[in-house]
Amino acid sequence: MTGRFLADAADSLAFSRVLIGLWLVLWTAQWLTAADLFSHDGPLPWARLSRVRQRPLIGRLRRRMSTRLFRALLAAQLCIAVVLLASASVSVLVVCLALLIASLGGFIVLTGEFWSDGSDKIGMIAIAGAFVTGAGVLLGDSALALAGALIAGGQLTVCYLVAGVSKVFFADWRNGAELAAVMAAESWGHPMMERLTRRRPVAIAVSWCVILGEALFPLALLAPRPWLLAALATLMLFHVATALVMGLNTYPWAFAAAYPSATLLGRVLRSSLGWDG
Amino acid sequence: MSAIGAAAVILALGYLAVTLVFQFRPLSAWFPELDQLGVLPRWKFFTQNNGVYDLGVEVQDRRANGSLGDWSPIAAALRGRAWNSLWFPRKYRAAAFRRAADTLERRAMTGKDASPETSLAYALILNHCRDVAPRSGDAEARRFALVRMRGAGEGGERWVVFTSDFHTL
Protein backbone atom coordinates (compact mmCIF):
# COMPACT_ATOMS: atom_id res chain seq x y z
CA MET A 1 0.00 0.00 0.00
CA THR A 2 2.82 2.39 0.92
CA GLY A 3 4.64 1.97 -2.38
CA ARG A 4 1.45 2.36 -4.36
CA PHE A 5 0.42 5.42 -2.34
CA LEU A 6 3.79 7.09 -2.91
CA ALA A 7 3.46 6.38 -6.63
CA ASP A 8 -0.02 7.91 -6.57
CA ALA A 9 1.32 10.89 -4.64
CA ALA A 10 4.07 11.40 -7.21
CA ASP A 11 1.46 11.27 -9.98
CA SER A 12 -0.73 13.85 -8.24
CA LEU A 13 2.32 16.09 -7.78
CA ALA A 14 2.82 16.13 -11.54
CA PHE A 15 -0.62 17.72 -11.89
CA SER A 16 -0.18 19.98 -8.85
CA ARG A 17 3.07 21.31 -10.25
CA VAL A 18 1.47 22.39 -13.51
CA LEU A 19 -1.69 23.82 -11.98
CA ILE A 20 0.17 25.75 -9.29
CA GLY A 21 2.61 27.00 -11.91
CA LEU A 22 -0.18 28.21 -14.20
CA TRP A 23 -1.99 29.98 -11.36
CA LEU A 24 1.22 31.70 -10.27
CA VAL A 25 2.19 32.78 -13.78
CA LEU A 26 -1.21 34.51 -14.10
CA TRP A 27 -1.15 35.92 -10.56
CA THR A 28 2.40 37.25 -10.79
CA ALA A 29 1.93 38.69 -14.28
CA GLN A 30 -1.16 40.57 -13.09
CA TRP A 31 0.67 41.95 -10.09
CA LEU A 32 3.64 42.99 -12.24
CA THR A 33 1.13 45.06 -14.21
CA ALA A 34 -0.48 46.46 -11.05
CA ALA A 35 2.72 47.05 -9.05
CA ASP A 36 2.39 50.84 -9.26
CA LEU A 37 -0.57 50.65 -6.89
CA PHE A 38 2.09 51.06 -4.17
CA SER A 39 4.08 53.79 -5.89
CA HIS A 40 4.26 57.29 -4.44
CA ASP A 41 1.26 58.39 -6.51
CA GLY A 42 -0.70 55.16 -6.09
CA PRO A 43 -3.65 54.58 -3.76
CA LEU A 44 -1.48 53.11 -0.99
CA PRO A 45 2.20 54.07 -1.27
CA TRP A 46 4.91 52.08 0.49
CA ALA A 47 5.76 55.18 2.50
CA ARG A 48 2.23 55.29 3.92
CA LEU A 49 2.18 51.54 4.57
CA SER A 50 5.44 51.80 6.46
CA ARG A 51 3.86 54.17 9.00
CA VAL A 52 1.56 51.52 10.49
CA ARG A 53 2.69 51.67 14.09
CA GLN A 54 1.69 48.16 15.14
CA ARG A 55 4.12 46.62 12.67
CA PRO A 56 7.58 48.15 13.32
CA LEU A 57 9.59 45.33 11.74
CA ILE A 58 7.33 45.14 8.72
CA GLY A 59 7.37 48.93 8.60
CA ARG A 60 11.15 48.89 8.24
CA LEU A 61 10.88 46.43 5.37
CA ARG A 62 8.19 48.54 3.72
CA ARG A 63 10.38 51.66 3.97
CA ARG A 64 12.97 49.84 1.86
CA MET A 65 10.43 48.88 -0.77
CA SER A 66 10.06 50.68 -4.07
CA THR A 67 8.11 49.93 -7.21
CA ARG A 68 11.30 48.77 -8.91
CA LEU A 69 12.23 46.41 -6.08
CA PHE A 70 8.65 45.16 -5.84
CA ARG A 71 8.64 44.37 -9.57
CA ALA A 72 12.04 42.65 -9.24
CA LEU A 73 10.71 40.40 -6.48
CA LEU A 74 7.62 39.61 -8.52
CA ALA A 75 9.79 38.86 -11.56
CA ALA A 76 11.84 36.46 -9.44
CA GLN A 77 8.63 34.75 -8.36
CA LEU A 78 7.56 34.50 -12.00
CA CYS A 79 10.85 32.77 -12.80
CA ILE A 80 10.25 30.28 -9.99
CA ALA A 81 6.78 29.58 -11.36
CA VAL A 82 8.24 28.96 -14.82
CA VAL A 83 10.89 26.60 -13.38
CA LEU A 84 8.06 24.78 -11.60
CA LEU A 85 6.24 24.34 -14.90
CA ALA A 86 9.34 23.28 -16.78
CA SER A 87 10.91 20.77 -14.40
CA ALA A 88 9.51 17.33 -13.62
CA SER A 89 11.95 16.77 -10.76
CA VAL A 90 10.40 16.34 -7.31
CA SER A 91 13.49 17.88 -5.70
CA VAL A 92 13.14 20.99 -7.84
CA LEU A 93 9.43 21.07 -7.04
CA VAL A 94 10.05 21.00 -3.28
CA VAL A 95 12.65 23.77 -3.48
CA CYS A 96 10.45 25.92 -5.72
CA LEU A 97 7.42 25.48 -3.47
CA ALA A 98 9.43 26.40 -0.38
CA LEU A 99 10.58 29.58 -2.11
CA LEU A 100 7.04 30.34 -3.23
CA ILE A 101 5.64 29.94 0.28
CA ALA A 102 8.18 32.50 1.49
CA SER A 103 7.57 34.78 -1.48
CA LEU A 104 3.77 34.75 -1.37
CA GLY A 105 3.73 34.98 2.39
CA GLY A 106 6.07 37.92 2.20
CA PHE A 107 3.86 39.59 -0.40
CA ILE A 108 0.76 39.28 1.76
CA VAL A 109 2.56 40.52 4.88
CA LEU A 110 4.22 43.45 3.11
CA THR A 111 1.21 44.66 1.15
CA GLY A 112 -1.22 44.44 4.06
CA GLU A 113 -4.85 43.65 4.50
CA PHE A 114 -6.64 44.85 1.36
CA TRP A 115 -5.01 43.00 -1.52
CA SER A 116 -5.49 39.25 -1.12
CA ASP A 117 -8.68 37.27 -1.64
CA GLY A 118 -10.03 33.73 -1.35
CA SER A 119 -8.12 32.54 -4.38
CA ASP A 120 -4.83 33.64 -2.80
CA LYS A 121 -5.70 31.68 0.33
CA ILE A 122 -6.52 28.44 -1.45
CA GLY A 123 -3.50 28.90 -3.71
CA MET A 124 -1.20 29.23 -0.68
CA ILE A 125 -2.77 26.13 0.83
CA ALA A 126 -2.33 24.18 -2.41
CA ILE A 127 1.34 25.13 -2.43
CA ALA A 128 1.81 24.20 1.23
CA GLY A 129 0.10 20.85 0.72
CA ALA A 130 2.09 20.05 -2.41
CA PHE A 131 5.29 20.99 -0.58
CA VAL A 132 4.60 18.54 2.25
CA THR A 133 3.51 15.82 -0.18
CA GLY A 134 6.64 16.44 -2.23
CA ALA A 135 8.81 16.15 0.85
CA GLY A 136 7.10 12.86 1.64
CA VAL A 137 7.71 11.51 -1.86
CA LEU A 138 11.37 12.59 -1.73
CA LEU A 139 11.92 10.94 1.66
CA GLY A 140 9.86 7.86 0.83
CA ASP A 141 7.54 8.72 3.77
CA SER A 142 3.95 7.91 2.86
CA ALA A 143 2.58 9.45 6.06
CA LEU A 144 4.25 12.76 5.27
CA ALA A 145 2.87 12.62 1.74
CA LEU A 146 -0.57 11.94 3.19
CA ALA A 147 -0.23 14.96 5.50
CA GLY A 148 0.25 17.14 2.42
CA ALA A 149 -2.91 15.73 0.84
CA LEU A 150 -4.77 16.44 4.07
CA ILE A 151 -3.53 20.02 4.12
CA ALA A 152 -4.52 20.88 0.56
CA GLY A 153 -7.28 18.38 -0.24
CA GLY A 154 -8.69 18.52 3.28
CA GLN A 155 -8.73 22.30 3.35
CA LEU A 156 -10.39 22.38 -0.09
CA THR A 157 -13.08 20.08 1.31
CA VAL A 158 -13.53 22.28 4.39
CA CYS A 159 -13.76 25.31 2.11
CA TYR A 160 -16.59 23.91 0.02
CA LEU A 161 -18.35 22.43 3.04
CA VAL A 162 -18.31 25.67 5.03
CA ALA A 163 -19.26 27.75 1.99
CA GLY A 164 -22.25 25.53 1.27
CA VAL A 165 -23.45 24.93 4.81
CA SER A 166 -23.15 28.59 5.81
CA LYS A 167 -25.45 29.48 2.92
CA VAL A 168 -28.08 27.01 4.13
CA PHE A 169 -28.42 29.02 7.35
CA PHE A 170 -29.05 32.19 5.37
CA ALA A 171 -32.74 32.56 4.48
CA ASP A 172 -31.94 34.88 1.58
CA TRP A 173 -29.74 32.20 0.04
CA ARG A 174 -32.43 29.54 0.44
CA ASN A 175 -35.07 31.69 -1.25
CA GLY A 176 -32.78 33.00 -4.01
CA ALA A 177 -32.91 36.63 -2.87
CA GLU A 178 -29.21 36.83 -1.98
CA LEU A 179 -28.08 35.57 -5.38
CA ALA A 180 -30.45 37.93 -7.18
CA ALA A 181 -29.20 40.85 -5.09
CA VAL A 182 -25.54 39.99 -5.72
CA MET A 183 -26.16 39.75 -9.46
CA ALA A 184 -27.91 43.12 -9.35
CA ALA A 185 -25.13 44.80 -7.38
CA GLU A 186 -22.83 47.09 -9.31
CA SER A 187 -19.79 45.64 -7.55
CA TRP A 188 -20.29 41.98 -8.39
CA GLY A 189 -23.17 41.64 -10.77
CA HIS A 190 -23.65 41.11 -14.44
CA PRO A 191 -26.54 42.43 -16.58
CA MET A 192 -27.39 39.06 -18.12
CA MET A 193 -27.33 37.27 -14.77
CA GLU A 194 -29.32 40.07 -13.20
CA ARG A 195 -32.08 39.57 -15.78
CA LEU A 196 -31.99 35.81 -15.28
CA THR A 197 -32.05 35.84 -11.50
CA ARG A 198 -34.82 38.42 -11.39
CA ARG A 199 -37.06 35.43 -12.05
CA ARG A 200 -37.44 33.90 -8.62
CA PRO A 201 -37.55 30.21 -9.74
CA VAL A 202 -34.25 30.67 -11.60
CA ALA A 203 -32.65 32.37 -8.61
CA ILE A 204 -33.82 29.61 -6.27
CA ALA A 205 -32.66 26.84 -8.60
CA VAL A 206 -29.21 28.35 -9.14
CA SER A 207 -28.84 29.10 -5.42
CA TRP A 208 -29.62 25.53 -4.43
CA CYS A 209 -27.28 24.18 -7.10
CA VAL A 210 -24.49 26.23 -5.55
CA ILE A 211 -25.45 25.29 -1.99
CA LEU A 212 -25.72 21.57 -2.66
CA GLY A 213 -22.70 21.42 -4.95
CA GLU A 214 -20.55 22.95 -2.22
CA ALA A 215 -22.05 21.35 0.88
CA LEU A 216 -22.12 17.82 -0.54
CA PHE A 217 -18.57 17.85 -1.92
CA PRO A 218 -17.16 15.89 1.07
CA LEU A 219 -19.30 12.94 -0.02
CA ALA A 220 -17.61 13.00 -3.42
CA LEU A 221 -14.33 12.07 -1.73
CA LEU A 222 -15.89 8.72 -0.84
CA ALA A 223 -17.28 8.09 -4.31
CA PRO A 224 -15.48 6.12 -7.03
CA ARG A 225 -12.81 8.13 -8.79
CA PRO A 226 -14.86 8.98 -11.92
CA TRP A 227 -17.57 10.49 -9.70
CA LEU A 228 -15.02 12.52 -7.74
CA LEU A 229 -13.54 13.82 -10.98
CA ALA A 230 -17.04 14.69 -12.21
CA ALA A 231 -17.74 16.58 -8.96
CA LEU A 232 -14.48 18.52 -9.31
CA ALA A 233 -15.25 19.27 -12.95
CA THR A 234 -18.67 20.59 -11.95
CA LEU A 235 -17.19 22.82 -9.27
CA MET A 236 -14.60 24.03 -11.77
CA LEU A 237 -17.45 25.06 -14.07
CA PHE A 238 -18.84 27.05 -11.15
CA HIS A 239 -15.50 28.84 -10.72
CA VAL A 240 -15.29 29.52 -14.44
CA ALA A 241 -18.80 30.99 -14.27
CA THR A 242 -17.78 33.31 -11.43
CA ALA A 243 -14.75 34.34 -13.46
CA LEU A 244 -16.97 35.19 -16.43
CA VAL A 245 -19.75 36.88 -14.48
CA MET A 246 -17.97 38.47 -11.52
CA GLY A 247 -14.40 38.93 -12.78
CA LEU A 248 -12.97 36.47 -10.22
CA ASN A 249 -10.48 35.34 -12.85
CA THR A 250 -7.85 33.78 -10.57
CA TYR A 251 -10.31 31.52 -8.73
CA PRO A 252 -10.49 28.69 -11.31
CA TRP A 253 -6.70 28.42 -11.42
CA ALA A 254 -6.12 28.63 -7.67
CA PHE A 255 -8.83 26.13 -6.78
CA ALA A 256 -7.70 23.76 -9.53
CA ALA A 257 -4.24 23.78 -7.94
CA ALA A 258 -5.71 21.98 -4.90
CA TYR A 259 -7.71 19.42 -6.89
CA PRO A 260 -4.91 16.84 -7.33
CA SER A 261 -4.55 16.71 -3.54
CA ALA A 262 -8.29 16.15 -3.24
CA THR A 263 -8.17 13.20 -5.65
CA LEU A 264 -5.25 11.74 -3.71
CA LEU A 265 -7.17 12.18 -0.46
CA GLY A 266 -10.22 10.53 -1.97
CA ARG A 267 -8.16 7.56 -3.02
CA VAL A 268 -6.78 7.19 0.54
CA LEU A 269 -10.24 7.42 2.11
CA ARG A 270 -11.75 4.83 -0.22
CA SER A 271 -8.78 2.55 0.24
CA SER A 272 -8.96 2.80 4.05
CA LEU A 273 -12.67 1.89 3.88
CA GLY A 274 -11.91 -1.04 1.62
CA TRP A 275 -13.72 0.55 -1.31
CA ASP A 276 -10.64 0.80 -3.48
CA GLY A 277 -11.34 0.95 -7.22
CA MET B 1 5.33 5.02 9.07
CA SER B 2 7.94 7.44 10.44
CA ALA B 3 7.45 9.44 13.63
CA ILE B 4 7.70 12.65 11.61
CA GLY B 5 5.13 11.42 9.14
CA ALA B 6 2.74 10.35 11.88
CA ALA B 7 3.14 13.70 13.63
CA ALA B 8 2.54 15.48 10.33
CA VAL B 9 -0.71 13.60 9.78
CA ILE B 10 -1.92 14.41 13.31
CA LEU B 11 -0.97 18.06 12.85
CA ALA B 12 -2.74 18.21 9.50
CA LEU B 13 -5.92 16.75 11.00
CA GLY B 14 -5.66 19.18 13.89
CA TYR B 15 -5.21 22.00 11.41
CA LEU B 16 -8.44 21.08 9.65
CA ALA B 17 -10.28 20.87 12.97
CA VAL B 18 -8.98 24.29 14.05
CA THR B 19 -10.00 25.72 10.67
CA LEU B 20 -13.57 24.58 11.28
CA VAL B 21 -13.57 26.26 14.70
CA PHE B 22 -12.02 29.39 13.20
CA GLN B 23 -15.09 29.89 10.99
CA PHE B 24 -16.87 31.29 14.01
CA ARG B 25 -16.36 34.52 15.86
CA PRO B 26 -14.85 35.65 18.19
CA LEU B 27 -11.80 33.54 17.32
CA SER B 28 -11.69 34.76 13.72
CA ALA B 29 -12.07 38.37 14.82
CA TRP B 30 -9.09 38.08 17.18
CA PHE B 31 -6.66 36.87 14.51
CA PRO B 32 -7.64 38.32 11.12
CA GLU B 33 -4.04 38.09 9.86
CA LEU B 34 -4.24 34.31 9.98
CA ASP B 35 -7.15 34.50 7.55
CA GLN B 36 -5.32 36.86 5.18
CA LEU B 37 -2.25 34.64 5.05
CA GLY B 38 -4.35 31.55 4.37
CA VAL B 39 -3.01 29.98 7.55
CA LEU B 40 -6.49 29.76 9.09
CA PRO B 41 -8.85 30.84 6.32
CA ARG B 42 -12.50 31.80 6.67
CA TRP B 43 -14.57 30.36 3.86
CA LYS B 44 -17.89 32.15 4.18
CA PHE B 45 -18.30 33.61 0.70
CA PHE B 46 -21.24 36.00 0.34
CA THR B 47 -22.91 34.95 3.56
CA GLN B 48 -22.51 38.25 5.33
CA ASN B 49 -24.49 40.45 2.96
CA ASN B 50 -21.21 41.83 1.66
CA GLY B 51 -22.19 41.37 -1.96
CA VAL B 52 -25.73 42.63 -1.64
CA TYR B 53 -25.14 46.26 -0.82
CA ASP B 54 -23.39 48.40 -3.35
CA LEU B 55 -20.81 50.77 -2.12
CA GLY B 56 -20.88 54.25 -3.51
CA VAL B 57 -18.31 56.92 -2.95
CA GLU B 58 -19.15 60.53 -3.49
CA VAL B 59 -16.79 63.45 -3.39
CA GLN B 60 -17.36 67.10 -2.72
CA ASP B 61 -14.86 69.83 -3.48
CA ARG B 62 -14.40 73.05 -1.57
CA ARG B 63 -13.39 76.03 -3.65
CA ALA B 64 -10.85 78.70 -2.75
CA ASN B 65 -13.66 81.10 -1.84
CA GLY B 66 -15.04 78.60 0.67
CA SER B 67 -18.08 77.54 -1.32
CA LEU B 68 -18.88 73.88 -1.69
CA GLY B 69 -19.48 72.00 -4.89
CA ASP B 70 -22.12 69.37 -5.42
CA TRP B 71 -21.65 65.85 -4.23
CA SER B 72 -20.72 63.74 -7.20
CA PRO B 73 -20.40 59.97 -7.31
CA ILE B 74 -17.23 58.31 -8.43
CA ALA B 75 -16.93 54.75 -9.66
CA ALA B 76 -16.30 52.29 -6.87
CA ALA B 77 -17.16 49.16 -8.73
CA LEU B 78 -15.34 47.86 -11.74
CA ARG B 79 -17.50 46.10 -14.26
CA GLY B 80 -15.25 43.72 -16.15
CA ARG B 81 -15.18 42.97 -19.84
CA ALA B 82 -15.38 39.46 -21.27
CA TRP B 83 -11.59 39.11 -21.47
CA ASN B 84 -11.36 39.99 -17.78
CA SER B 85 -12.34 36.41 -17.05
CA LEU B 86 -8.77 35.62 -18.13
CA TRP B 87 -6.77 38.81 -17.47
CA PHE B 88 -7.86 41.38 -14.92
CA PRO B 89 -5.11 43.29 -13.10
CA ARG B 90 -7.42 46.31 -12.73
CA LYS B 91 -9.51 44.36 -10.24
CA TYR B 92 -6.93 44.78 -7.48
CA ARG B 93 -7.56 48.50 -7.06
CA ALA B 94 -11.34 48.09 -7.10
CA ALA B 95 -11.27 45.11 -4.74
CA ALA B 96 -8.92 46.86 -2.32
CA PHE B 97 -11.14 49.90 -2.41
CA ARG B 98 -14.20 47.78 -1.53
CA ARG B 99 -12.38 46.12 1.37
CA ALA B 100 -11.06 49.43 2.63
CA ALA B 101 -14.56 50.89 2.52
CA ASP B 102 -15.93 47.90 4.45
CA THR B 103 -13.18 48.33 7.03
CA LEU B 104 -13.72 52.05 7.36
CA GLU B 105 -17.47 51.58 7.69
CA ARG B 106 -16.99 49.01 10.45
CA ARG B 107 -14.57 51.27 12.32
CA ALA B 108 -16.90 54.21 12.04
CA MET B 109 -20.02 52.26 13.04
CA THR B 110 -18.52 50.45 16.02
CA GLY B 111 -16.95 53.64 17.29
CA LYS B 112 -13.88 51.70 18.37
CA ASP B 113 -11.55 53.96 16.48
CA ALA B 114 -11.35 57.53 17.72
CA SER B 115 -9.51 58.66 14.61
CA PRO B 116 -10.36 56.58 11.56
CA GLU B 117 -8.60 59.12 9.37
CA THR B 118 -5.26 57.73 10.53
CA SER B 119 -6.12 54.27 9.25
CA LEU B 120 -4.82 52.69 6.06
CA ALA B 121 -8.38 52.22 4.87
CA TYR B 122 -9.00 55.94 5.04
CA ALA B 123 -5.70 56.71 3.27
CA LEU B 124 -6.45 54.29 0.47
CA ILE B 125 -9.94 55.65 -0.13
CA LEU B 126 -8.77 59.25 0.02
CA ASN B 127 -5.97 58.63 -2.47
CA HIS B 128 -8.37 56.79 -4.74
CA CYS B 129 -10.79 59.71 -4.63
CA ARG B 130 -8.00 62.12 -5.49
CA ASP B 131 -6.86 59.93 -8.39
CA VAL B 132 -10.11 59.17 -10.14
CA ALA B 133 -12.25 62.28 -9.80
CA PRO B 134 -11.14 65.33 -11.80
CA ARG B 135 -10.71 68.52 -9.84
CA SER B 136 -13.49 71.02 -10.44
CA GLY B 137 -12.20 74.47 -11.39
CA ASP B 138 -10.50 76.20 -8.47
CA ALA B 139 -11.18 73.45 -5.95
CA GLU B 140 -8.62 73.46 -3.16
CA ALA B 141 -9.86 70.65 -0.95
CA ARG B 142 -11.96 67.52 -1.23
CA ARG B 143 -13.86 65.22 1.08
CA PHE B 144 -15.51 61.91 0.47
CA ALA B 145 -18.55 60.08 1.75
CA LEU B 146 -19.23 56.37 1.79
CA VAL B 147 -22.76 55.60 0.67
CA ARG B 148 -24.36 52.19 0.96
CA MET B 149 -27.02 51.41 -1.63
CA ARG B 150 -29.39 48.57 -2.24
CA GLY B 151 -31.59 48.45 -5.31
CA ALA B 152 -31.57 50.95 -8.14
CA GLY B 153 -33.71 53.95 -8.94
CA GLU B 154 -36.37 55.53 -6.79
CA GLY B 155 -37.21 52.34 -4.95
CA GLY B 156 -33.66 51.76 -3.78
CA GLU B 157 -32.28 52.32 -0.32
CA ARG B 158 -29.42 54.70 0.19
CA TRP B 159 -27.63 55.87 3.30
CA VAL B 160 -24.41 57.67 4.18
CA VAL B 161 -22.20 55.65 6.49
CA PHE B 162 -19.18 57.92 6.77
CA THR B 163 -18.11 61.40 5.78
CA SER B 164 -14.49 62.47 5.87
CA ASP B 165 -12.90 65.79 6.63
CA PHE B 166 -11.74 68.05 3.82
CA HIS B 167 -8.24 67.35 2.52
CA THR B 168 -6.08 69.61 0.42
CA LEU B 169 -5.86 68.67 -3.24
Interface residues (C-beta under 8 A of the other chain):
Chain A: L26 Q30 W31 T33 A34 L37 D41 G42 P43 L44 P45 R48 L49 V52 G105 I108 V109 G112 E113 F114 W115 S116 D117 G118 D120 K121 I122 G123 M124 I125 V132 G136 L139 D141 S142 A143 L144 A145 L146 A147 G148 L150 I151 G154 Q155 V158 C159 Y160 V162 A163 S166 K167 F169 F170 D172 W173 E178 A181 V182 A184 A185 E186 S187 W188 V240 A243 L244 M246 G247 N249
Chain B: M1 S2 I4 G5 A6 A8 V9 L11 A12 L13 Y15 L16 T19 L20 Q23 P32 E33 D35 Q36 L37 G38 P41 W43 K44 F45 F46 T47 N49 G51 V52 Y53 D54 L55 A76 A77 L78 R79 G80 A82 N84 S85 L86 W87 F88 P89 R90 K91 Y92 R93 A94 A95 A96 F97 R98 R99 A100 T103 L120 A121 A123 L124 N127 H128 D131 R150 G151 A152
